[in-house]
Amino acid sequence: MRKKRRVKKKTVILAAAFAAVMFVLGITMYFSIIIFGNYAIDNKKLVMHEASVLMDSEGNEITKLFEENRQLVDSDDIPEHVKDAFVAVEDQRFHQHQGIDFRAIGRALYRDVIERSAVEGGSTITQQLAKNTFLSSEKTLMRKTKEVLIAINLERRYSKDEILEMYLNRIYFGHGAHGVEAASQLYFNKPVTELDAAEGALLAALPKGPNAYSPIDNPERSKERRDLVLSLMERQGYLTAEEAVRLQGTAIPAIENKITNNPAYLAYVDLVLEEAEERFGLTQEEVLRGGYTIEVPMNRELQQIAYRHFQDSEAFPDDGAENQVEGAMTMLDNRTGGVAAVQGGRDYVRKSFNRATAKRQPGSAFKPPAVFAPALETGKYGPYSLLSDEEGADFDGYSVRNVTGSYAGELMMYDAVKDSANVPAVALLEEIGVPRSKAYLSEQQIDLEENGLGIALGALDYGVSTLELASLYTPFSTGGSFREPHFITRMTDRSGEEVAGKSVLNKEVLSAQSAWSITRMLEAAVTDGTAQAGHYEGALAGKTGTTSFEAVPGGARDIWFAGYTPQYTGAVWMGFDRTDENHYLTASSSVSASMFKSILQEAGESGYAEMTAFEKPEGVDDVEEPIRFVDIGDLEADLSLGWSGTHVELNWTKSSDERLHYKIYEVSADGLQKVGSVVGDDQYTVKRVNPFGDHEYVVVPYSPQTGLEGSPSNRAQANWQLFSQDAS
């Protein structure tokens, strides 16, 4: 009996204490509301961050950019059965209370008193919104008091539907998803508007413990929690018993995390964020929080292909003692100048050193834009113009040699480009003048400080990036138009309004004839010159480039390839971030050319890139392969007597090139006297000659492209052929 009395007395004391606490709490809250009014409500904090979305030109989502992955959704777009699920499990009296639920608080306090610990909470949906928006997660009486005050004032300012909308857009659902729309896309790969009751109940099961009840990590516990929510919905009249039983019988769908941090996109994303600030005046924070839709010129498949090739160690030269060989690539869309693909390194991570925009010396890959294009524009030079190619060339103290060690004395521009001869490039730059070269480059946003002839060989103090070098090649691929490279086509804000920004430069810098001449010469470099390495079945024009590491004979700092197809223009660089005696390249630029071609080949075979031929623009002269001279050492001359008189039949072995001309000379005391010429033939008849004279002849090859003659043939003395037929 005494024991029962003690228990009863203890219960009465606890109940009295509970009543006292409730009374004091009620009085405190009442007067706090009167005194503090709208305490701690900052409307700016109710404006939620929303993920921005990268879209390609066809409207396909590429990835999201966010600090918190969130897509805002209006209350009208959230099905009622989804809202009911959250109300049933989180705050069943949501539609009756005014921000705080005294019944729930009383029940929670009673349980806390009985258990002598905080075992049950009494927070309403409005209180949870107040806590998540305005307050920290500390568990103190002051924080709880603030939560109640804010909740009551939220109820005074906003409707129930508005509060529920803010709550559902804000709460965290695990795996980086904030808000019910992002969660719906994550777990079900569809918008919240399409969720059924069971799917809504699954989402409602998550806020209590996003990790513990994750359908990805803990599908069994997730189903148990979902079924509990369905039971609560049935008890509160949102579902019939039959509906609840049927829905509880459905399995948790096989779910994969749809929101990924795709490593193939990382370098591109960082450059998008940089451009958003430079062109549109938006900080990274604003983009990640602002819910922008950003249309980018990325070719997703080409970007993925390039990334895979950059993960292939076999595609790169040997690594150094401590560091691996690095690389970078930029590929531009010829139609727009937009960046179709970019790689900032082999193991690029967000906000790290982006090698696609890092500057390195481009070597001979700089010759076409720095020398040959501006020279063609003068009108004084063409693909068949002869350039100085003298051994030991010295240009006012600047000594130059050809890498091959061979010199022709004079070399056609066509061959100088194809075979990457250094002396002709420097000699040509000296002839046209450095200021002309710099002015041409400046039109394409490359402003050099250098004033020396080393520009011809890419010997630059600060160098260029793959992005810049690719852009310098775009006039060749577009018929003369420079198109400023860019990562953003257009931006719209969350209301669909287009964001104003700086326009990209698009201007004519080169004639169509000069662009076509460069293209034909660079095609030859790929098929017959220094860029033959690798395999690509489509049309390709391009140029290799290498910079030497002076400390090691034969060593290199950088190897490049810059080139273009009718669809894309790009550049690939390889090298060490820091070159020293333990980290230098022994491979040639053929490795970079091979990488470029292999990426295009896979893209073409997969249908993600066109493999078409270059089309000659209307109104321009074609550039054919140079006519090559042939050595003639078997000229024969026969005297023949016919009805029309005596004539000489000349025969020799001709070149396979039918375009080659042959001039016929007779040797006399006064020198060589021209008697005729033929095109692409191997015989000539000298008619009505003196049958009693001595007749000696020479055949000399002649090129109409250069206007030059080749080496004379052997001298052939005409002899009698007694049984000739006169066909004339």
Helices and strands as residue ranges (DSSP letters): H 2-36, G 43-46, E 52-55, E 61-65, E 69-70, G 75-77, H 80-90, H 102-115, H 125-134, H 141-157, H 160-170, E 177-178, H 180-188, G 192-194, H 197-204, H 219-235, H 241-248, G 263-265, H 266-280, H 284-289, E 293-295, H 300-310, G 313-315, E 326-333, E 339-343, G 363-366, H 367-367, I 368-372, H 373-377, E 386-389, E 394-395, E 398-399, E 409-412, H 413-418, H 422-432, H 434-442, G 453-457, H 466-477, E 481-483, E 490-492, E 506-508, H 512-527, E 541-548, E 556-564, E 568-575, H 590-605, E 636-642, E 645-651, E 661-668, E 671-679, E 683-686, E 696-703, E 708-709, E 716-717, E 719-721
